[in-house]
Amino acid sequence: MDNSFWYEIWLNDETHFHKVETNEYLLQFHHVLGDLKNKTVFVPLCGKSLDLLWFYNQGANVIGAELSDRAIESFFAEHQLDYQKTDETSFSIYEHDKIKIICGDLFQLSSQQVQADVIYDRAALVALPEELRERYVQKMVELSKPESQTLLITMSFQSPNDGKPPFTITEEQVQNLYGDHFDIERLYHNKNAVIPPHLHERGFSNLDDWVFLLTKR
């Protein structure tokens, strides 16, 4: 699975993962992040998530990273937000007030572009195959400040193993991936999560939802 997979997903409107409301776990647990005003919140693999707008409305400086220009342009259009676009060598930058979305390969981002007080990961880690996860965590370490916090939302389940996201991420995997750099607190575990229809059709079962707070050492 490479970047072309995600371009095709957005091109063909196969975005069943996109939610048309603010994430329920963000609303339930955002208090652990404290006052977000003027903090830099980084949202990797952000798509056109409404959660970007929620953070913006809290007064945060929001930075998203997304491969698909179609997703980014849809976000601004659907919320009737004007934006300025700047093309750089490896990225295009879309900006409206305190919202910036960087279009390009997440793994090419540098600490000069992002230094986050907060990372919000609702669907990034679960979108990555196993061979990219350690590299992803190292990138999050690079792009975040000391003592930064990450609100991490994952899922674990039985699946048809068709090689397509989302991928199951257990608590043990979170510990193994993040434990060297972050203190990990489990905030929530729902053992009887409702399986979305598009995942049920693919043969997913035994879905658990997990929410973690990670504090960088």
VOMI-999965 format. One record per residue (C-alpha): residue in one letter; x, y, z; residue number from 1. Coordinates in Angstrom, 2 decimals, decimal comma, padded with zeros to 5 digits. Layout:
BEGIN
+------+---------+---------+---------+-----+
| type |    east |   north |      up | seq |
+------+---------+---------+---------+-----+
|    a |       X |       Y |       Z | NUM |
...
+------+---------+---------+---------+-----+
! end
This chain:
BEGIN
+------+---------+---------+---------+-----+
| type |    east |   north |      up | seq |
+------+---------+---------+---------+-----+
|    m |  000,00 |  000,00 |  000,00 |   1 |
|    d |  001,54 |  003,31 | -001,09 |   2 |
|    n |  000,47 |  006,94 | -001,41 |   3 |
|    s | -001,46 |  006,22 | -004,60 |   4 |
|    f | -003,90 |  004,13 | -002,54 |   5 |
|    w | -004,98 |  007,24 | -000,60 |   6 |
|    y | -005,18 |  009,41 | -003,69 |   7 |
|    e | -007,57 |  006,87 | -005,20 |   8 |
|    i | -009,64 |  006,68 | -002,02 |   9 |
|    w | -010,35 |  010,41 | -002,12 |  10 |
|    l | -010,70 |  010,53 | -005,90 |  11 |
|    n | -013,34 |  007,80 | -005,84 |  12 |
|    d | -015,10 |  009,15 | -002,70 |  13 |
|    e | -014,47 |  005,89 | -000,84 |  14 |
|    t | -014,10 |  007,78 |  002,43 |  15 |
|    h | -016,33 |  005,75 |  004,74 |  16 |
|    f | -013,94 |  006,61 |  007,58 |  17 |
|    h | -014,87 |  010,30 |  007,38 |  18 |
|    k | -017,25 |  011,32 |  010,15 |  19 |
|    v | -019,86 |  014,03 |  009,67 |  20 |
|    e | -019,63 |  015,13 |  013,28 |  21 |
|    t | -016,91 |  015,92 |  015,80 |  22 |
|    n | -015,42 |  012,74 |  017,21 |  23 |
|    e | -017,23 |  011,59 |  020,33 |  24 |
|    y | -014,02 |  010,64 |  022,15 |  25 |
|    l | -012,49 |  014,03 |  021,46 |  26 |
|    l | -015,53 |  015,67 |  023,03 |  27 |
|    q | -015,40 |  013,28 |  025,98 |  28 |
|    f | -011,68 |  013,47 |  026,77 |  29 |
|    h | -010,35 |  016,79 |  025,46 |  30 |
|    h | -010,22 |  018,10 |  029,04 |  31 |
|    v | -007,06 |  016,04 |  029,65 |  32 |
|    l | -005,27 |  018,33 |  027,19 |  33 |
|    g | -006,01 |  021,45 |  029,23 |  34 |
|    d | -006,60 |  024,88 |  027,77 |  35 |
|    l | -005,93 |  024,67 |  024,04 |  36 |
|    k | -005,88 |  028,40 |  023,34 |  37 |
|    n | -002,77 |  029,32 |  021,33 |  38 |
|    k | -001,38 |  025,80 |  021,58 |  39 |
|    t | -000,14 |  024,18 |  018,39 |  40 |
|    v | -002,27 |  021,12 |  017,64 |  41 |
|    f | -001,00 |  018,74 |  014,96 |  42 |
|    v | -003,44 |  016,37 |  013,23 |  43 |
|    p | -001,62 |  013,78 |  011,05 |  44 |
|    l | -003,46 |  012,25 |  008,09 |  45 |
|    c | -006,28 |  014,68 |  008,78 |  46 |
|    g | -008,42 |  014,25 |  005,68 |  47 |
|    k | -011,26 |  016,75 |  005,90 |  48 |
|    s | -012,02 |  016,00 |  009,54 |  49 |
|    l | -014,45 |  018,25 |  011,39 |  50 |
|    d | -012,14 |  017,84 |  014,38 |  51 |
|    l | -009,82 |  020,39 |  012,75 |  52 |
|    l | -012,56 |  022,98 |  013,05 |  53 |
|    w | -013,29 |  021,98 |  016,65 |  54 |
|    f | -009,69 |  022,65 |  017,67 |  55 |
|    y | -009,74 |  025,93 |  015,76 |  56 |
|    n | -012,83 |  027,01 |  017,67 |  57 |
|    q | -010,96 |  026,37 |  020,94 |  58 |
|    g | -008,39 |  028,97 |  019,89 |  59 |
|    a | -005,65 |  026,51 |  018,93 |  60 |
|    n | -003,17 |  026,91 |  016,10 |  61 |
|    v | -004,14 |  023,91 |  014,00 |  62 |
|    i | -001,75 |  022,14 |  011,64 |  63 |
|    g | -003,00 |  019,21 |  009,60 |  64 |
|    a | -001,05 |  016,92 |  007,29 |  65 |
|    e | -002,80 |  015,24 |  004,37 |  66 |
|    l | -001,78 |  013,62 |  001,09 |  67 |
|    s | -004,87 |  014,49 | -000,91 |  68 |
|    d | -005,43 |  018,03 | -002,17 |  69 |
|    r | -009,01 |  016,97 | -002,93 |  70 |
|    a | -009,62 |  016,29 |  000,79 |  71 |
|    i | -008,10 |  019,61 |  001,82 |  72 |
|    e | -010,01 |  021,68 | -000,72 |  73 |
|    s | -013,22 |  019,89 |  000,28 |  74 |
|    f | -012,61 |  020,82 |  003,92 |  75 |
|    f | -012,34 |  024,52 |  003,18 |  76 |
|    a | -015,21 |  024,51 |  000,69 |  77 |
|    e | -017,62 |  022,64 |  002,97 |  78 |
|    h | -016,99 |  025,10 |  005,79 |  79 |
|    q | -016,98 |  028,13 |  003,48 |  80 |
|    l | -013,50 |  029,14 |  004,55 |  81 |
|    d | -011,30 |  031,18 |  002,26 |  82 |
|    y | -007,69 |  030,05 |  002,11 |  83 |
|    q | -004,34 |  030,98 |  000,70 |  84 |
|    k | -002,31 |  028,30 | -001,05 |  85 |
|    t |  001,47 |  028,37 | -001,21 |  86 |
|    d |  003,39 |  025,82 | -003,27 |  87 |
|    e |  006,76 |  024,70 | -001,97 |  88 |
|    t |  009,22 |  022,12 | -003,26 |  89 |
|    s |  007,69 |  019,09 | -001,54 |  90 |
|    f |  004,44 |  020,49 | -000,15 |  91 |
|    s |  001,50 |  022,75 | -000,81 |  92 |
|    i |  000,38 |  024,83 |  002,18 |  93 |
|    y | -003,28 |  025,79 |  002,63 |  94 |
|    e | -003,97 |  028,44 |  005,27 |  95 |
|    h | -006,99 |  030,14 |  006,79 |  96 |
|    d | -006,35 |  032,23 |  009,88 |  97 |
|    k | -005,07 |  029,74 |  012,49 |  98 |
|    i | -005,69 |  026,63 |  010,36 |  99 |
|    k | -002,83 |  025,33 |  008,23 | 100 |
|    i | -003,05 |  022,09 |  006,26 | 101 |
|    i |  000,13 |  020,78 |  004,67 | 102 |
|    c | -000,45 |  018,69 |  001,54 | 103 |
|    g |  002,24 |  016,11 |  000,97 | 104 |
|    d |  004,05 |  013,13 |  002,45 | 105 |
|    l |  003,86 |  013,18 |  006,26 | 106 |
|    f |  007,24 |  011,45 |  006,52 | 107 |
|    q |  008,97 |  014,34 |  004,76 | 108 |
|    l |  007,84 |  016,90 |  007,34 | 109 |
|    s |  010,54 |  018,44 |  009,50 | 110 |
|    s |  010,64 |  019,93 |  012,98 | 111 |
|    q |  011,05 |  023,35 |  011,32 | 112 |
|    q |  007,54 |  022,95 |  009,91 | 113 |
|    v |  005,81 |  021,42 |  012,94 | 114 |
|    q |  006,55 |  021,60 |  016,66 | 115 |
|    a |  003,37 |  020,45 |  018,36 | 116 |
|    d |  002,14 |  021,01 |  021,89 | 117 |
|    v | -000,62 |  018,48 |  021,17 | 118 |
|    i | -000,93 |  015,66 |  018,62 | 119 |
|    y | -004,42 |  014,41 |  017,87 | 120 |
|    d | -004,44 |  010,96 |  016,26 | 121 |
|    r | -007,92 |  009,68 |  015,57 | 122 |
|    a | -007,29 |  007,63 |  012,46 | 123 |
|    a | -003,61 |  007,93 |  011,55 | 124 |
|    l | -001,94 |  005,03 |  013,36 | 125 |
|    v | -004,74 |  002,61 |  012,48 | 126 |
|    a | -004,34 |  003,61 |  008,81 | 127 |
|    l | -000,71 |  002,52 |  008,66 | 128 |
|    p |  000,52 | -001,00 |  007,89 | 129 |
|    e |  002,86 | -002,57 |  010,41 | 130 |
|    e |  006,05 | -001,77 |  008,48 | 131 |
|    l |  005,40 |  002,01 |  008,75 | 132 |
|    r |  004,34 |  002,29 |  012,38 | 133 |
|    e |  007,74 |  002,62 |  014,07 | 134 |
|    r |  008,75 |  005,19 |  011,48 | 135 |
|    y |  005,51 |  007,06 |  012,14 | 136 |
|    v |  006,09 |  007,14 |  015,90 | 137 |
|    q |  009,63 |  008,42 |  015,38 | 138 |
|    k |  008,21 |  011,18 |  013,18 | 139 |
|    m |  005,73 |  012,13 |  015,92 | 140 |
|    v |  008,63 |  012,32 |  018,38 | 141 |
|    e |  010,49 |  014,61 |  015,97 | 142 |
|    l |  007,47 |  016,89 |  015,37 | 143 |
|    s |  006,47 |  017,40 |  019,01 | 144 |
|    k |  007,81 |  019,48 |  021,89 | 145 |
|    p |  009,10 |  018,03 |  025,17 | 146 |
|    e |  006,20 |  017,22 |  027,50 | 147 |
|    s |  003,75 |  017,44 |  024,60 | 148 |
|    q |  000,60 |  015,37 |  024,78 | 149 |
|    t | -001,00 |  013,02 |  022,28 | 150 |
|    l | -004,64 |  012,02 |  022,31 | 151 |
|    l | -004,54 |  008,66 |  020,56 | 152 |
|    i | -007,70 |  006,85 |  019,47 | 153 |
|    t | -007,30 |  003,31 |  018,16 | 154 |
|    m | -009,31 |  000,19 |  017,47 | 155 |
|    s | -008,68 | -003,51 |  017,84 | 156 |
|    f | -010,78 | -006,15 |  016,10 | 157 |
|    q | -010,90 | -009,34 |  014,12 | 158 |
|    s | -010,73 | -008,59 |  010,42 | 159 |
|    p | -010,56 | -010,37 |  007,06 | 160 |
|    n | -006,85 | -009,47 |  006,73 | 161 |
|    d | -007,39 | -008,02 |  003,29 | 162 |
|    g | -004,39 | -005,73 |  003,60 | 163 |
|    k | -006,50 | -002,56 |  003,67 | 164 |
|    p | -006,94 | -000,08 |  006,52 | 165 |
|    p | -007,99 |  000,24 |  009,20 | 166 |
|    f | -005,55 | -002,08 |  010,94 | 167 |
|    t | -005,99 | -003,43 |  014,42 | 168 |
|    i | -003,96 | -001,67 |  017,13 | 169 |
|    t | -004,06 | -003,24 |  020,58 | 170 |
|    e | -003,00 | -001,75 |  023,91 | 171 |
|    e |  000,10 | -003,96 |  023,85 | 172 |
|    q |  001,06 | -002,56 |  020,45 | 173 |
|    v |  000,62 |  001,00 |  021,73 | 174 |
|    q |  002,92 |  000,20 |  024,66 | 175 |
|    n |  005,54 | -001,35 |  022,35 | 176 |
|    l |  005,44 |  001,52 |  019,85 | 177 |
|    y |  005,32 |  004,50 |  022,20 | 178 |
|    g |  006,76 |  003,25 |  025,48 | 179 |
|    d |  010,35 |  004,39 |  024,84 | 180 |
|    h |  009,37 |  008,03 |  024,45 | 181 |
|    f |  006,01 |  008,55 |  026,13 | 182 |
|    d |  004,23 |  007,91 |  029,40 | 183 |
|    i |  001,03 |  006,10 |  028,46 | 184 |
|    e | -002,32 |  006,38 |  030,23 | 185 |
|    r | -005,32 |  004,40 |  029,06 | 186 |
|    l | -008,34 |  006,70 |  029,29 | 187 |
|    y | -011,01 |  004,41 |  027,90 | 188 |
|    h | -011,66 |  000,91 |  026,64 | 189 |
|    n | -014,98 | -000,03 |  025,07 | 190 |
|    k | -015,16 | -003,81 |  024,65 | 191 |
|    n | -018,49 | -003,69 |  022,85 | 192 |
|    a | -018,04 | -000,96 |  020,27 | 193 |
|    v | -020,54 | -000,77 |  017,44 | 194 |
|    i | -019,07 | -001,93 |  014,15 | 195 |
|    p | -019,67 |  000,65 |  011,39 | 196 |
|    p | -021,69 | -000,76 |  008,46 | 197 |
|    h | -018,83 | -000,47 |  005,96 | 198 |
|    l | -016,56 | -002,52 |  008,25 | 199 |
|    h | -019,29 | -005,03 |  009,03 | 200 |
|    e | -019,68 | -005,61 |  005,29 | 201 |
|    r | -015,97 | -006,35 |  005,05 | 202 |
|    g | -016,23 | -009,01 |  007,77 | 203 |
|    f | -014,94 | -007,14 |  010,82 | 204 |
|    s | -015,97 | -008,43 |  014,23 | 205 |
|    n | -015,20 | -008,07 |  017,97 | 206 |
|    l | -014,47 | -004,36 |  017,76 | 207 |
|    d | -012,86 | -002,62 |  020,75 | 208 |
|    d | -012,31 |  001,14 |  020,97 | 209 |
|    w | -009,31 |  002,52 |  022,87 | 210 |
|    v | -008,37 |  006,04 |  023,94 | 211 |
|    f | -004,91 |  006,86 |  025,30 | 212 |
|    l | -003,17 |  009,93 |  026,61 | 213 |
|    l |  000,53 |  009,95 |  025,76 | 214 |
|    t |  002,87 |  012,41 |  027,46 | 215 |
|    k |  006,27 |  012,87 |  025,88 | 216 |
|    r |  009,19 |  012,52 |  028,25 | 217 |
+------+---------+---------+---------+-----+
! end
